[in-house]
């Protein structure tokens, strides 16, 4: 007991783990909002597409609002809308959304240094609006040595508001504008995601092999096995994440043995 209470033991956590402190500040929230607004233009067309597809499938504006507010996952919403029919395939749509949103699990693990230190409404409110793009921005923030939980909340909440506005506009004008399949506007969300990936790129030694494997597995499942969404995305994500985790673990073990 005397050793644990001693002055040397009391100071050591601050010396060995200077970056373990996680804040939740208004400045961090504002920084997250600004970071999200920088890519809002690129994400806006995806929200417009969801609104227009919702209208074409017969969903009312209120139904589109509820789906977008609660689900807040463009890929999952688009997959659900693509298989929507009358009567509604509730079980199939639910399963498809569940499978494709399993990618949130490794995201939560990557954000554990921040999320593990949040509690109550701060934690659950942040998780409620967590989305891929806010995740990517926060990972880039963490790699710069900043750990402010409010940054993640600010970025995600700003994207949620932008999403709701774009879905509303898309649904309102859906009956007036019918875009053909393959229209360039449908590529907007993919382009925005590719731009975000640049911020979390750590170099070829760390990321090249996992990214190549993820893409190869996704193509194999899609073209080779002929499986549609969400299986290519899910298979590629888990394959790349597994290889990346194995590489990081091997490097940490090698560093510890030196």
N, C-alpha and C positions, 0 to 999 in steps of 0.2 A: 504493500500500500504506500509505503514511504517513497518508493521509486516512482510510482505513477503520479504522486503528488508533487514530486520534485520539480524545481525550476527548469532543469534541462528537458524533461519530458514534456513540460507544458509548452516550451517554445518550439520543439521540433516539428509539430504539424505545420506551423506557419512557415518554417524554413524549407521543409521538404515538399510541401504541397501549396505553393503560393497561388495557384490558379484554381483551387478547389472551391473558392467562395463564389456563390451564385447570387446575383442581385436581382431585383425586380423593381426597376426604376421607371419614372415617367420619361426620363431621357432615353432609356432603352426602348420604351414603347414608341416614342416619336421616331427614333432611328429606324425601327422596324417598319413603321408606316411609310416613311420616305423610301426605304428600300423596295417595298412592295409597289409603290406608285411608279417606280422607275420601269417596272415590267408590266404594269397594268394594261398598257396599250396593246402589248403582244398577246395578253390573255383574253382581252375583251372579245375578239371574234369567236372564241370557243364558247363563251357564255351566250353570245348571240345565236350560235348554231343550236345550243341546247334549248333555248327559248323557241326557236323556229321549229325544231323537231318535235318539241312538246306540243306545240299548236297543231302540227300536222298529224299527230297521233290522237288528237281529240282531247287533250288535257286542258282544263280551264286554267286561267291565269292563277287562281288560288291554288289549284293542284300543283302547278309548276312551281309556285312559290314554296309550298310546303316541302316538295321533293328537294328543291335546290337548297333550302335553308337547313334541312335536317341531314341530307346525304352529303352535300357539298363535296362532290367528287365527280369531276367532269367525265372521266373515262367510264366510271361505274354507271353514271346517269345515262350516258350515250348507249352503253351496252344494254341497259334495261329498256331504253326506249326502242332500240332496234328490234328487240324480241317482243315488244308490246303488241297485244292483239285484243280482240274481243271474243270471248271473255278474257280478262287480264290474267296472264300467267304469273300470278303472285309468287308462287313457290319458285318457279324457274328464275324470275327476275331477282328474287331475294338471294338465291344461291349464287347467281352470276355476280351480283354486287359483293357478296361475302367473299367469294374467291378472289376477285380482282383487288379487293381492299385488304387482303391479307398482307400486301406489301407494307401496310402501315406498321406491322409488327417489327420488322428490322429497322424501320425508321425510329420507332420508339426506343429500341435498344441503342441506336446511334446517338440519340438525344438524351440518354440516361444521365450524363453528367449534369444536365440542367433539370430534367423532369424529376429526378429522384430527390431534388431539394425543394420542390414546390409542393404545396399542400392545399387542400380545400378547393375553394372556387378558382384560385390561381391555376391549379393543376388541371382540374376538370374543364374549366373554361377554355384553357389553351388546347387541350386535347380535342374538344368539341369542334374546333375550327382548324385543326391541323390539316395541312394539305401539302402536296409534293413540293410546290414552289417555295412555300415558307420553310419547309424542311431544308431545301438546298441553300437558301439564304442564311439560315441559322447555322448550318454546318460550316459555311464559309466564314461566318462571324466567329464561331468557336475556334477555327484554325488560326484566326488572328489574335487569339488569346482573350477574347471577350466572352463572358458568360452572364448574360442578362436575360432571365426568363421572359421579361416583358418585351424584349425584341421579337421573340417568336410569336407572342400573343399579338403584338402590333402588326407584324407582317401578315399573319394569318387572318386577323380580323379585317384588315384593310382589303385583302383579297376576297374575303367573304362578302363585304359590302359591294365591291366592284362586281362580283359574280351575280349578286341579286339584281343589281341595276341592269346589267347586260342581259340576263335572262328575261327580265321584264320587257326590255326594249325588243329583244328578239321575238318574244311571244306576241307582243302587240302588233308587230309588223310582219309576223309570220305569214298571214294570209295574203299579204301584198307582194312578198318576195319569196319565190321558190327557187332555191339554188340547186343546180343539177349535181349528182354525185361526182366527186372528184374536183369540185370547184376549188380554186386556190385558197379561199378563205378557210377551208377545212384544215389546211396545213398550219394555220396560225398557232394553234396550241402546241403542236410538235416543234415548231420553230422556237417558240418561247422556252420550251423545256430544254432544247439543245443549247440555247444561249445560257441557261442557268447551269448546265453541266460544265461549262467552261470555268465557272467560279469554284467548283469543287474538285477540279482536276488537279491531282497531286504530282503528275508526271508519269512517264511510261513505266518506270520501275514499280510504282505502287498500283496504278490503275489500268494499264493497258491490257494486261491479260484478263482480269475480271470483266472488263467492258467488252472485249472481243468475245469471250465465252458467253456472256449474257446475250449478245446479239446473235451469235451462231445458234445457240439453243432456241432462241425465239424463232429464228428463221426455220430451223429444223421442225419445230412443233407446228408452225404455220404452213410451210410449203411442203415439208416432207411427210408429216402426219396428217395434214389437211384439217387441223383443228382450228376453230375460230376463237374469237375473244371469249373469255379472258385468258385462256390457257397459254398462248405464246408469251404474253407479258409476265404471267406468274412464273412460268418455267424459267424464262430468262433471268428474272429478278432473283430467284432463289439460287440459280446456278452461279451467277456473278457474285452474289453476296457470300455464298459458301466459299468460293475460291478466294475472294478478297479477305475473308476472315481467316482462312488457312494461311494465306501469305503473311498477314499482319501478325498472327500468332507465331509463325516460324521466325520472323524477324525479331520479335520480342524475346523469344527463347535464345536465339543466337546472341542478342545483345546482353542478356543476363549471364550467359556462359563465358563472356569475354572477361 
